[in-house]
Amino acid sequence: MDRQLKKRKWPPRRIAYVSVAGLFVVIVLYNIMFGDHSSRLNVQAERLTISTVEKGEFQEFIPVTGSVIPIKTHYLDAVEGGRVDTVFLEAGSFVNKGDKILKLANTNLLLDIMYREAELFQQSNNLRNTRLTMARDRLTTRGQLLDLENRIARQRRVYELNVDLMARNLSVSNQEFEESRDEFEYLNAKRELTLQAREQDSIYRETQITQLEASVERIEANLEIVRQNLDNLVIKAPVSGHLTSLNANVGESKMRGERLGQVDVLDGFKVRVGVDEHYITRINIGQKGECTYSDDPYQLSISKVYPEVINGRFEVDMEFSDAAPEGIRRGQTLRIRLELGDLTEAVLLASGGFYQKTGGRWVFVVDESGDVARKREIQLGRQNPLRYEVLSGLDPGERVITSSYDNFGDVDQLILKQ
């Protein structure tokens, strides 16, 4: 008798299908949850610049350009204006201290000197006449006093005689006695008045003489200044050196204070350097720099800082620490590495075009296989034209793509094709 078989609900084929489907779903879910979803870009490795992170000495510096100028320059300015009368030397000449360079003519200055000389002569005459008058008045007053003294002496004898006669009740009338007494007292009073007048007149004359003497001294001083200005019409070399420039032609009119030329002292040279205003707070006297001339290095140091900013730049003067390079000339241009800090130990990354894209916030780091470069966040500190100081995110020995990132877009990984 046949037995009825029960139909299986999950045949092997069906179980196999379900298992495969489940495994596919699990794989998909795993990839979604734990897979690598970063974007990739294939690039040719030979077109990239890959630099190795190193640990070494770092010094922050900036490249600047300077112009060679004499270590000391004396400018020729017109102390007094005038017309160029004579030019004794031409620009480019070597001069000794005191050599005549040019002469100006000024008619008004000559007339001013003549006027002041006449004024001085007049005041000198006034002073001399006042002294003569004072001496004559003293003699006159002295004669008056001598006459009074003589009259007082005679009148004293008459008065004293009348006093004696009156005491003895002898023949002298009261009127005679009183007249002699009054005359005696009058002469004494007149003497006192004459002395007071002489004293007052002497004080007045002394004051007048003092004022006249001060006036004469003032006129003489002014006249001396004017004469010096007349001497200053002849422009002379203030020092020995090279007459670099001379802006004067015969017949030209020059204003007071106008720049006429300059004399350069050739004992040494310095370098006038323009620096971006961004570094104005970090530049100080004494900072060092280095330049190369004829393949030899030369050390310089900042001797003066000009704080005025013009067109986004300010200037500094740098002097050679040792002797200036042999054969250097005024106006030559030197490229200088201006140090901004001391030499320190740091983790270093070579500079490159990546910085324009990332601002130093991240880079592509090549893995050990050399086939993949992954984006990584970093932090950079100080910099110079050759290297960046790495503060965090990179270790010595790691390799970083330092060429431009402009063609990479926003990918997270670069597949390096050999």
C-alpha positions in Angstrom: 0.0 0.0 0.0 1.4 3.3 -1.0 2.3 5.9 1.7 1.6 9.6 1.2 4.8 11.7 1.6 4.7 15.1 3.2 5.7 18.0 1.0 8.8 19.9 2.3 8.2 23.6 2.9 12.0 24.6 2.4 13.5 22.6 -0.3 17.3 22.8 -0.7 17.1 24.9 -3.8 15.0 27.4 -2.1 17.3 27.5 1.0 20.2 28.1 -1.3 18.5 31.0 -3.0 17.5 32.6 0.3 21.0 32.1 1.7 22.6 33.7 -1.3 20.2 36.6 -1.1 20.8 37.0 2.6 24.5 37.0 2.2 24.3 39.7 -0.5 22.2 41.8 1.8 24.6 41.4 4.6 27.5 42.3 2.4 25.7 45.4 1.1 24.8 46.5 4.7 28.4 45.9 5.8 29.7 48.1 3.0 27.2 50.7 3.8 28.0 50.8 7.5 31.7 49.9 7.6 33.0 50.3 4.0 35.3 52.9 2.7 33.2 55.6 1.0 35.9 58.1 0.4 36.1 59.6 -3.1 39.1 58.7 -5.2 41.0 60.1 -8.1 43.6 58.4 -10.3 46.7 60.6 -10.9 50.1 60.0 -12.5 52.7 59.8 -9.9 55.4 61.2 -12.2 53.5 64.5 -12.4 53.5 65.0 -8.6 56.2 66.4 -6.3 56.5 64.2 -3.2 58.5 65.5 -0.3 59.7 63.7 2.8 58.9 65.1 6.2 62.2 65.8 8.1 63.4 66.9 11.5 66.1 69.5 11.5 67.1 73.1 12.2 64.6 75.7 11.1 65.1 79.4 10.8 62.4 81.8 9.7 63.6 84.3 7.1 62.2 86.4 4.2 63.8 87.2 0.9 64.3 90.9 0.3 66.0 93.0 -2.3 68.3 95.9 -1.4 70.2 98.6 -3.3 73.8 99.5 -2.5 74.4 103.0 -1.3 77.4 104.8 0.3 77.5 104.4 4.1 77.3 108.2 4.4 75.9 110.9 2.1 76.2 114.6 2.5 73.6 116.7 0.6 74.3 120.1 -0.9 71.4 122.5 -0.2 71.1 126.2 -1.0 71.3 127.9 2.4 70.4 131.2 0.6 68.6 131.4 -2.7 70.1 133.1 -5.7 71.1 132.7 -9.4 73.7 130.2 -10.4 76.7 132.4 -11.3 79.6 129.9 -11.7 79.9 126.1 -11.7 83.4 125.0 -10.7 83.0 121.2 -10.8 80.8 118.8 -12.7 78.9 115.7 -11.4 81.1 112.7 -11.2 84.1 114.5 -9.9 86.1 113.6 -6.8 86.3 116.4 -4.4 88.2 117.3 -1.2 86.7 119.0 1.8 86.4 122.7 1.2 86.6 122.6 -2.6 84.4 125.1 -4.4 81.6 123.4 -6.3 79.4 126.3 -7.5 78.6 130.0 -6.7 75.3 131.7 -6.5 74.6 135.5 -6.9 72.1 137.3 -4.8 71.8 141.1 -5.3 69.2 141.5 -2.6 71.6 140.0 -0.1 74.3 142.5 -1.0 71.9 145.4 -0.6 70.8 144.0 2.8 74.4 143.9 3.9 74.9 147.5 2.8 71.8 148.6 4.7 72.9 146.8 7.9 76.4 148.3 7.7 74.9 151.8 7.4 72.6 151.1 10.4 75.6 149.8 12.4 77.6 153.0 11.5 74.7 155.2 12.6 74.2 153.3 15.9 77.9 153.4 16.6 77.9 157.2 16.1 74.9 157.5 18.4 76.8 155.5 21.1 80.0 157.6 20.6 78.0 160.9 20.8 76.2 159.7 23.9 79.4 158.9 25.6 80.9 162.2 24.7 77.8 164.1 25.9 77.9 162.1 29.2 81.6 162.9 29.7 81.0 166.6 28.9 78.0 166.7 31.3 80.2 165.2 34.0 82.8 167.8 33.5 80.2 170.6 33.6 78.6 169.2 36.7 81.9 168.8 38.4 82.7 172.5 37.6 79.4 173.5 39.1 80.1 171.5 42.2 83.5 173.1 42.6 82.0 176.5 42.3 79.3 175.7 44.8 81.9 174.2 47.2 83.9 177.5 46.9 80.8 179.7 47.5 79.6 177.4 50.4 83.1 177.7 52.0 83.0 181.5 51.8 79.4 181.7 53.0 80.1 179.3 55.9 82.8 181.7 57.2 80.5 184.7 56.9 77.7 182.7 58.6 79.8 181.4 61.4 81.3 184.9 62.0 77.7 186.4 62.3 76.8 183.6 64.6 79.8 184.4 66.8 78.9 188.2 66.7 75.3 187.5 67.6 76.4 185.4 70.6 78.6 188.3 71.8 75.9 190.9 71.1 78.2 192.8 68.8 77.4 195.0 65.9 75.5 192.7 63.5 72.0 193.3 62.5 69.4 190.5 62.5 68.9 191.1 58.8 72.5 190.5 58.0 72.5 187.4 60.2 69.5 186.0 58.5 70.7 186.8 55.0 74.0 185.0 55.7 72.2 182.1 57.2 69.7 181.9 54.3 72.5 182.2 51.7 74.4 179.4 53.4 71.4 177.1 53.5 70.5 177.9 49.9 74.0 177.0 48.7 73.9 173.7 50.6 70.5 172.8 49.2 71.7 173.7 45.7 74.7 171.5 46.2 72.5 168.6 47.2 70.2 169.2 44.3 73.2 169.3 41.9 74.4 166.0 43.3 71.0 164.4 42.8 70.7 165.8 39.3 74.2 164.4 38.5 73.3 161.0 39.9 70.0 160.9 37.9 71.6 162.0 34.7 74.4 159.5 35.2 71.8 156.6 35.6 69.9 157.8 32.5 73.1 158.1 30.5 74.3 154.6 31.6 71.0 153.1 30.7 71.1 154.8 27.3 74.6 153.6 26.7 73.7 150.1 27.7 70.8 150.1 25.2 72.9 151.5 22.5 75.7 148.9 23.1 73.1 146.1 23.0 71.7 147.6 19.8 75.2 147.8 18.3 75.9 144.2 19.3 72.6 143.0 17.9 73.3 144.7 14.6 76.8 143.3 14.5 75.5 139.8 15.1 72.8 140.2 12.4 75.4 141.6 10.0 77.7 138.6 10.8 74.8 136.2 9.9 74.1 138.1 6.7 77.8 138.0 5.8 77.8 134.2 6.5 74.9 133.9 4.2 76.9 135.8 1.6 79.7 133.3 2.1 77.1 130.5 1.8 76.5 131.6 -1.7 79.6 129.7 -2.5 78.8 126.0 -2.2 81.7 124.0 -1.0 82.3 120.3 -0.5 81.5 119.5 3.2 83.6 116.3 3.1 86.0 114.5 0.8 84.3 112.1 -1.6 82.5 111.6 -4.9 80.3 114.4 -6.2 77.5 112.0 -7.3 75.0 114.5 -8.5 74.8 118.3 -9.2 71.6 119.9 -10.3 72.7 123.4 -11.3 73.3 125.2 -14.6 74.6 128.7 -15.0 71.7 131.2 -15.0 69.3 129.0 -13.1 67.5 130.5 -10.1 67.6 128.4 -6.9 65.3 128.8 -3.9 66.5 128.7 -0.3 66.7 125.1 0.9 66.6 123.6 -2.6 68.6 120.4 -3.1 71.6 121.1 -5.4 73.5 117.8 -5.3 75.2 115.3 -3.0 78.6 114.1 -2.0 79.1 110.4 -1.2 81.7 109.3 1.2 83.4 106.2 -0.3 84.8 104.8 2.9 82.1 102.1 2.9 78.8 100.9 1.7 75.4 99.9 3.1 72.3 98.4 1.6 68.9 100.2 1.6 66.3 97.4 1.8 62.5 97.6 1.2 60.4 95.3 3.5 56.7 94.5 3.3 54.7 96.4 6.0 53.4 93.0 7.2 56.7 92.5 9.0 57.1 96.0 10.5 56.5 94.8 14.1 59.1 92.0 13.7 62.0 94.1 12.3 64.5 95.6 14.8 68.0 97.0 14.8 70.6 94.3 15.0 68.7 91.6 13.0 70.9 89.6 10.7 70.8 88.9 7.0 72.9 87.2 4.4 73.6 87.8 0.8 75.8 86.3 -1.9 78.2 88.4 -4.1 80.5 86.7 -6.6 79.6 83.3 -5.1 80.8 84.4 -1.7 78.4 84.8 1.3 78.4 88.1 3.3 76.7 88.8 6.6 74.8 92.0 7.2 72.9 93.5 10.1 70.1 96.1 10.4 71.6 99.5 11.5 68.5 101.7 11.1 64.8 101.3 10.6 62.6 103.9 8.8 59.1 103.4 10.2 57.3 105.4 7.5 55.3 103.1 5.3 55.0 104.1 1.6 53.0 102.0 -0.9 52.8 99.1 1.6 56.6 99.0 2.3 59.0 100.5 4.7 62.8 100.7 4.5 65.8 99.6 6.6 69.5 100.2 6.3 71.8 97.2 6.6 75.6 97.3 7.0 78.1 94.6 6.3 79.3 92.9 9.4 82.8 92.7 8.0 84.4 94.5 5.0 82.1 95.2 2.1 82.6 93.0 -1.0 85.5 94.0 -3.2 84.4 95.7 -6.4 80.9 96.6 -5.2 79.4 99.7 -6.6 76.7 102.2 -5.7 73.3 101.3 -7.2 73.9 97.5 -7.4 71.1 95.3 -6.3 71.6 92.5 -3.7 69.2 89.7 -2.8 69.3 89.2 1.0 67.9 86.5 3.3 66.6 88.6 6.2 66.3 86.5 9.4 63.2 86.8 11.5 64.1 84.4 14.3 66.7 82.2 15.9 67.8 78.8 14.7 65.6 76.1 16.3 64.9 72.3 16.0 61.6 71.5 14.3 59.7 69.0 12.1 59.9 70.4 8.6 57.9 70.1 5.4 59.1 71.5 2.0 57.2 74.4 0.7 55.1 73.9 -2.5 52.0 74.8 -4.4 49.7 72.8 -2.1 49.6 75.7 0.4 47.6 77.9 -2.0 44.8 75.3 -2.0 44.8 74.1 1.6 46.1 77.1 3.5 48.3 74.6 5.4 45.3 73.0 7.0 45.6 69.5 5.3 47.7 67.6 2.9 47.8 64.3 1.0 50.0 61.8 2.7 51.4 58.9 0.7 51.0 55.5 2.4 53.8 52.9 2.8 52.9 51.1 -0.4 53.3 54.3 -2.4 50.1 53.6 -4.3 47.6 55.7 -2.3 47.7 59.2 -0.9 45.1 60.1 1.7 43.9 63.5 2.9 45.1 64.3 6.5 44.5 67.4 8.6 47.7 69.1 9.8 48.8 72.3 11.6 51.7 74.5 10.3 53.6 77.2 12.1 56.4 79.4 11.0 57.6 79.4 7.4 60.4 80.5 5.1 60.6 80.3 1.3 62.0 76.8 1.5 60.2 75.0 4.4 57.2 75.0 6.7 57.4 74.3 10.4 55.0 71.3 11.2 53.3 71.7 14.6 51.0 68.6 14.4 49.7 65.9 12.0 52.9 64.7 10.4 55.9 62.7 11.6 59.4 62.6 10.3 59.8 60.1 7.5 56.3 60.4 6.1 55.9 61.4 2.5 53.6 64.3 1.4 52.5 65.5 -2.0 53.7 69.2 -2.0 52.9 70.1 -5.6 49.7 72.0 -6.5 46.3 70.5 -5.6 44.3 72.6 -8.0 43.3 69.6 -10.3 42.3 67.3 -7.5 38.9 68.8 -6.6 37.5 67.6 -3.3 38.6 63.9 -3.4 39.8 62.2 -0.2 42.2 59.7 -1.8 44.6 59.8 -4.7 45.4 56.6 -6.5 49.0 56.9 -7.7 49.6 55.3 -11.1 53.2 54.5 -11.9 
